[in-house]
Amino acid sequence: MSDLTIMQRIQRGSPGIRVILVPKQEMIEKIGVSTFPRGAAAVAQEVRNVAERFNTAVEPALKNLEKIGLDDVTGVDLKKKDLAIGVKLQSPNAGMYERLSLVRAVAVRLQDDTKIGAVLDAAHEDFDVVLDVRTDSDQPFLNEPTVRRGTRQAWPLAAIGDAWDRNIRGTGVLVGVLDTGIDADHTEFKGKRVEFRYFPPSAVDGKSSRNVRGFDTDGHGTHVCGIIAGKRYGLTRDVNLHVASVIESETLRASLWRTVYGLDWMFRLFIEQQYVNVPCVINLSLCFFDDQMTAEEVGDWRLVLGRAVEDLHRKDALVIAAAGNRGVGLIGFPANFDNVLAVGAVDAAGGVADFSGIPTPHARRDIYGYGVNVYSALERTNDGKSHFISMNGTSMAAPYVTGIASMLRQTRPGASAHEVRDHLLQTALDAGGGVRIARFVHWPGGVP
């Protein structure tokens, strides 16, 4: 993307206060492709190696950023220490930058757009400069929902087989969810530890995200998490659940900036010592379409989000995403990336939902999940009563597939994400017309 295009976009009113610097291919080759082997010591060393290679490659350009008045806040907790930097960021100083070495990017926050030209001059030789992009996620409320209580979620027996009878409920599996959040005190999650991080729209940087008790003012994320890990109605209540809130609640409007920080936070959790050998599944019930954005914004999403998904894939995380609710012939991102399992929706009888569509050469659905009248958690009232709701959407089908994948990763934790994906596709229920519905089928040889 040319510098002229960036300036034109800012002049049109596109946000330029927050930008992401993505190393060009030449620099990526210097940094090298990282692999994350099993074993805590090996992964810790690889993380150090990645950071060292990344920092060495980007250092000349970052020195130029400092010359124009940007502060390096990498690794700084603005709430607890280095208050001088925090004070400077509230002053007329140019802004800050932060190195996100695991997703191979540099986040830049400016005080105003007047320094954009200087950033372009400092970075254009080594980086693609990406403006923050804000776009609507796929709307899940496809009909008027009805709040109900006391109704058991009836997953078809063919979907889960004997998994629950054998206590296969996701034990030992780490599941990450990027969504609107989670009401961690809903009865579906009460007593369950949920790692949660809120990335507010106005965040200065990733360090100003909120590490608080899980909340969700929309209900979408809570519903998704309930399908995966709800105590009564979820498929895999025993998974280790990590939730990043990156979507503005009432409007389901997301930004590239928040999504990248959420993925970076999740990535760093996954490589902590206690999780190094733990199989991972990522659920992305968010979906963005080309026609919602300009061509430049589409390019930004594909470049930055595609890079992050690729890195998660190399970490051996199975990434599962909703294909979107736009019907036949259309599929959104990130489901459209090669390394993502794209999920369409069927009803309880196995019929393809009208809003989901069948696979086409240009709009694949790798697999289908149950996404019509799916009953799950929603919210709590002021007096603390937990509400449930039936909802439709590929946003509901994706967490169903995530639950099935988590069962498989529990029963064979040594299997790679690629092997889990292949097993899901090979054992899916054939509903005809290229529609294959995910279900739990034991690995060859049975339960280890």
C-alpha positions in Angstrom: 0.0 0.0 0.0 1.5 3.4 -1.0 2.1 6.3 1.3 -0.2 8.4 -0.9 -3.0 6.0 -0.4 -2.6 6.3 3.4 -2.7 10.0 3.3 -5.8 10.0 1.0 -7.6 7.7 3.4 -6.9 10.0 6.3 -8.1 13.0 4.3 -11.3 11.0 3.6 -11.8 10.7 7.3 -10.3 7.2 8.0 -8.8 6.9 11.5 -5.1 7.6 11.5 -4.4 8.0 15.2 -3.7 4.3 15.6 -1.7 2.4 13.0 -0.1 -1.0 12.8 3.3 -1.5 11.2 3.6 -4.9 9.5 7.1 -5.9 8.3 7.5 -6.3 4.6 8.4 -9.7 3.2 12.1 -8.8 3.0 12.1 -8.1 6.8 10.0 -11.2 7.5 12.7 -13.3 5.8 15.3 -11.8 8.2 13.1 -12.5 11.2 12.5 -16.0 10.0 9.5 -18.3 10.5 9.1 -19.4 14.1 8.2 -22.9 15.2 7.0 -23.7 18.7 8.2 -27.2 19.7 6.6 -29.1 22.6 8.4 -28.7 25.9 8.4 -25.7 28.2 12.2 -25.0 28.0 12.2 -25.3 24.2 9.3 -22.9 23.7 10.7 -20.4 26.2 13.9 -20.3 24.2 12.1 -20.0 20.9 10.1 -17.0 22.3 13.4 -15.4 23.3 14.8 -16.1 19.8 11.7 -14.7 18.1 11.9 -11.5 20.1 15.6 -11.1 19.5 15.3 -11.6 15.8 12.3 -9.3 15.6 13.9 -6.6 17.6 17.2 -6.8 15.6 15.3 -6.5 12.3 13.0 -3.6 13.3 15.5 -1.6 15.5 16.7 0.8 12.8 13.1 1.8 11.9 12.1 2.1 15.5 15.0 4.4 16.3 13.5 6.7 13.6 10.2 6.6 15.4 11.8 7.7 18.6 13.5 10.6 16.7 10.0 12.0 15.9 9.0 11.8 19.5 7.4 8.4 20.0 8.0 6.5 23.3 8.6 2.8 23.4 6.1 1.2 25.9 6.9 -2.4 25.1 6.5 -4.4 28.2 5.4 -1.4 30.3 2.4 -1.5 32.6 1.2 2.0 32.5 -1.0 1.5 35.5 1.7 0.3 37.9 5.1 1.5 36.8 7.1 3.8 34.6 4.6 6.5 35.3 6.8 9.0 33.6 6.0 7.4 30.3 2.3 7.5 31.2 2.6 11.2 32.0 4.4 11.9 28.7 1.6 10.1 26.8 -0.9 12.6 28.3 1.3 15.5 27.2 1.7 17.0 23.6 4.4 14.3 23.0 4.0 12.6 19.6 2.8 9.2 21.0 4.0 5.7 21.6 4.8 2.4 19.9 4.8 -1.1 21.1 6.5 -4.2 19.7 4.2 -7.2 19.3 6.9 -9.7 18.4 4.7 -12.9 18.5 2.3 -11.5 15.8 5.2 -9.7 14.1 3.9 -6.2 14.2 4.5 -2.8 15.8 1.5 -0.9 17.1 1.7 2.9 17.0 -0.6 5.3 18.9 -0.3 9.0 17.9 -1.6 12.0 19.8 -3.0 13.3 16.5 -2.7 12.9 12.7 -0.1 15.5 12.2 2.7 13.0 12.7 1.4 10.5 10.2 3.7 11.8 7.5 6.7 11.4 9.7 5.7 7.8 10.6 5.4 7.0 7.0 8.9 8.5 6.3 10.4 6.5 9.2 8.8 3.2 8.4 7.9 2.9 4.7 11.1 1.1 3.6 10.6 -1.8 6.0 6.9 -1.8 6.9 3.5 -1.8 5.4 1.6 0.9 7.2 -1.9 -0.1 8.1 -4.5 2.2 9.6 -6.9 1.0 12.2 -10.0 -0.4 10.5 -13.4 -0.5 12.1 -16.1 -2.7 10.6 -19.4 -4.4 11.6 -19.3 -8.0 12.6 -21.8 -10.4 11.2 -25.2 -9.8 12.9 -26.3 -13.0 14.8 -29.9 -12.0 15.6 -31.6 -13.4 12.5 -35.1 -13.6 14.0 -36.8 -12.3 17.1 -35.2 -14.3 20.0 -37.2 -15.6 22.8 -35.9 -15.9 26.4 -36.7 -19.3 27.8 -35.8 -21.0 31.1 -35.4 -24.7 32.0 -35.2 -26.1 28.5 -32.4 -28.7 28.0 -30.2 -28.1 25.0 -30.9 -31.2 22.9 -27.8 -31.9 20.9 -28.5 -34.8 18.5 -27.2 -38.0 19.8 -25.3 -38.6 16.5 -23.4 -35.4 17.3 -21.8 -36.4 20.5 -22.1 -40.2 20.6 -20.9 -41.6 23.9 -18.5 -38.7 24.7 -20.5 -37.5 27.7 -21.0 -41.0 29.0 -17.2 -41.4 29.0 -16.8 -38.0 30.6 -15.2 -36.4 27.5 -16.0 -32.8 28.2 -12.8 -31.0 27.1 -10.6 -31.7 30.1 -7.0 -30.5 29.6 -7.9 -28.4 26.5 -7.4 -24.7 26.3 -10.1 -22.8 24.3 -9.7 -19.1 23.3 -12.6 -17.0 22.3 -12.5 -13.5 20.7 -15.9 -11.9 21.0 -18.0 -9.3 23.0 -16.9 -10.9 26.3 -18.5 -13.3 28.8 -20.7 -12.9 31.8 -18.5 -15.0 34.1 -21.1 -14.9 36.9 -23.9 -16.4 34.9 -25.0 -19.7 36.3 -23.5 -21.5 33.3 -20.1 -20.4 34.4 -20.4 -20.0 38.1 -17.5 -21.5 39.9 -15.5 -21.8 36.7 -12.3 -19.8 36.4 -12.3 -17.8 33.2 -9.2 -15.9 32.0 -10.6 -12.6 30.7 -9.2 -9.5 29.1 -11.2 -6.5 27.9 -9.6 -4.3 25.2 -11.6 -1.1 25.2 -12.1 0.9 22.1 -10.3 3.9 23.6 -7.3 1.8 24.8 -4.0 3.7 24.5 -2.2 0.4 23.9 -2.4 -3.2 24.9 -1.1 -2.5 28.4 -4.2 -0.4 29.1 -6.5 -3.3 28.6 -8.5 -4.3 31.6 -7.7 -7.5 33.4 -11.0 -7.8 35.2 -13.8 -10.3 36.0 -15.5 -11.3 32.8 -18.4 -9.2 31.6 -20.5 -8.8 28.5 -22.9 -6.0 27.8 -24.2 -7.5 24.6 -24.7 -11.3 25.3 -23.2 -12.6 22.0 -19.9 -13.7 23.6 -21.7 -15.2 26.6 -24.0 -17.2 24.3 -20.9 -18.4 22.3 -19.0 -19.4 25.4 -22.1 -21.1 26.8 -22.3 -23.4 23.8 -18.7 -24.3 24.3 -18.4 -24.5 28.1 -21.7 -23.9 29.8 -22.2 -26.2 32.8 -25.7 -27.4 31.8 -26.1 -26.7 28.1 -22.5 -26.6 26.8 -20.6 -29.3 25.0 -17.3 -29.2 26.9 -17.8 -27.7 30.3 -14.4 -28.7 31.5 -12.2 -26.8 29.0 -9.9 -24.1 30.2 -11.6 -21.0 28.8 -9.8 -17.8 27.8 -11.9 -14.9 26.5 -10.8 -11.6 24.9 -13.4 -8.9 24.5 -12.6 -7.1 21.3 -16.0 -6.2 19.8 -18.0 -3.2 20.8 -21.0 -4.6 22.6 -24.1 -2.9 21.5 -23.2 -2.5 17.8 -21.0 -5.6 17.3 -18.5 -3.3 15.7 -14.9 -4.4 15.9 -11.5 -2.7 15.1 -8.4 -4.3 13.7 -6.4 -2.7 16.5 -8.4 -4.4 19.2 -8.4 -7.7 17.4 -4.7 -7.8 16.9 -4.1 -6.9 20.6 -6.5 -9.6 21.6 -4.8 -12.2 19.5 -1.4 -11.2 20.8 -2.6 -11.5 24.4 -4.0 -14.9 23.7 -0.9 -16.0 21.9 1.2 -15.1 24.8 -1.0 -17.0 27.2 -0.7 -20.1 25.0 3.0 -20.2 25.3 3.2 -19.7 29.0 4.9 -22.6 30.7 1.7 -24.1 32.1 0.1 -24.2 28.7 3.1 -25.2 26.5 2.0 -28.8 26.1 -1.8 -28.0 26.3 -3.8 -28.5 23.0 -5.5 -25.3 21.9 -8.6 -24.4 20.0 -9.6 -20.8 19.0 -13.2 -19.8 18.3 -13.8 -16.7 16.2 -17.6 -16.1 15.9 -16.9 -12.8 14.1 -17.1 -12.2 10.4 -16.2 -9.4 8.1 -17.1 -9.0 4.5 -15.4 -7.3 1.6 -18.4 -5.2 0.8 -18.4 -3.6 4.2 -15.1 -2.0 3.6 -13.0 -0.1 1.1 -10.5 -2.1 -1.0 -7.7 -0.6 1.2 -9.4 -1.7 4.4 -10.0 -5.2 3.1 -6.3 -5.3 2.3 -5.5 -4.2 5.8 -7.7 -6.9 7.4 -6.3 -9.6 5.2 -2.7 -8.6 5.8 -2.7 -8.2 9.6 -5.4 -10.7 10.6 -4.1 -13.3 8.1 -0.6 -13.0 9.6 -1.9 -13.5 13.1 -3.9 -16.5 12.1 -0.9 -18.0 10.4 1.2 -17.5 13.6 -1.5 -19.3 15.7 -1.6 -22.1 13.2 2.2 -22.5 13.7 1.6 -22.7 17.4 -0.6 -25.8 16.7 -3.8 -24.0 17.6 -6.8 -25.1 15.6 -8.6 -21.9 14.5 -12.3 -22.2 13.9 -14.4 -19.3 12.5 -18.0 -18.6 11.5 -18.5 -18.4 7.7 -21.1 -15.6 8.1 -24.8 -15.2 7.6 -24.9 -13.8 4.1 -26.2 -17.0 2.4 -25.0 -18.7 -0.8 -21.9 -17.5 -2.5 -20.5 -15.4 0.3 -18.0 -16.1 3.0 -16.3 -13.6 5.4 -13.0 -13.3 7.0 -11.3 -14.8 9.0 -13.1 -17.9 7.9 -11.8 -17.4 4.4 -8.2 -17.8 5.4 -6.6 -21.1 4.4 -5.5 -22.1 7.9 -9.0 -21.6 9.4 -11.8 -24.1 9.6 -14.8 -22.3 8.1 -18.1 -23.3 9.6 -21.6 -23.1 8.1 -24.9 -23.7 10.0 -27.5 -26.4 9.8 -30.7 -27.0 11.8 -31.4 -29.9 14.1 -32.6 -32.1 11.2 -29.4 -31.4 9.3 -30.9 -29.0 6.8 -28.7 -26.0 5.7 -30.0 -22.8 7.3 -31.2 -20.2 4.7 -28.8 -17.6 6.1 -25.8 -20.0 5.9 -25.6 -21.3 2.3 -24.0 -24.3 0.7 -20.4 -24.5 -0.3 -19.4 -23.0 -3.6 -16.0 -22.8 -5.4 -15.6 -19.2 -4.2 -17.3 -19.5 -0.8 -16.3 -22.7 0.9 -17.7 -24.1 4.1 -15.3 -26.7 5.3 -17.7 -28.1 7.8 -21.2 -27.4 9.3 -22.4 -27.2 12.9 -25.8 -26.8 14.5 -26.7 -23.1 14.4 -30.5 -22.9 14.4 -32.5 -22.3 17.6 -29.4 -23.0 19.7 -30.1 -22.6 23.4 -27.4 -21.0 25.6 -26.6 -18.4 28.2 -27.3 -14.7 27.5 -27.2 -12.4 30.5 -28.3 -11.7 34.1 -31.0 -9.2 35.2 -30.4 -6.6 37.9 -31.6 -9.0 40.5 -29.0 -11.5 39.5 -31.3 -14.0 37.6 -29.6 -15.8 34.7 -31.3 -15.7 31.4 -31.0 -18.1 28.4 -31.9 -17.6 24.8 -32.3 -19.5 21.6 -30.3 -17.9 18.8 -29.5 -18.5 15.1 -26.3 -18.0 13.2 -23.0 -19.4 12.1 -21.8 -17.6 15.2 -23.6 -20.4 17.1 -22.4 -23.2 14.7 -18.7 -22.3 15.1 -18.6 -22.9 18.9 -20.5 -26.2 18.4 -17.6 -27.3 16.1 -15.1 -25.9 18.7 -16.7 -28.1 21.3 -16.4 -31.2 19.1 -12.8 -30.4 18.3 -12.1 -29.9 22.1 -13.4 -33.4 22.7 -11.1 -34.8 20.1 -8.1 -32.9 21.5 -8.9 -34.3 25.0 -8.9 -37.9 23.8 -5.7 -37.5 21.8 -3.8 -34.5 23.2 -0.7 -35.5 21.2 -2.5 -35.1 17.9 -1.7 -31.9 15.9 -4.2 -29.3 15.0 -3.9 -30.5 11.4 -4.7 -34.1 12.4 -7.7 -32.9 14.4 -8.9 -30.9 11.4 -8.5 -33.9 9.1 -10.3 -36.2 11.5 -13.2 -33.8 11.8 -13.6 -33.6 8.0 -13.2 -37.3 7.4 -15.7 -38.4 10.1 -18.3 -35.7 9.5 -21.8 -36.7 8.8 -22.5 -36.5 5.1 -25.7 -34.6 4.5 -25.3 -34.4 0.7 -24.5 -31.6 -1.6 -21.1 -31.1 0.0 -22.6 -30.5 3.4 -20.7 -32.3 6.1 -21.8 -31.9 9.8 -19.2 -32.1 12.6 -19.7 -34.9 15.1 -17.7 -36.7 17.7 -16.2 -39.9 16.4 -13.5 -41.7 18.3 -10.0 -41.7 16.8 -8.9 -45.0 15.1 -8.2 -47.4 17.9 -10.7 -45.8 20.3 -10.0 -43.8 23.5 -6.4 -44.1 24.5 
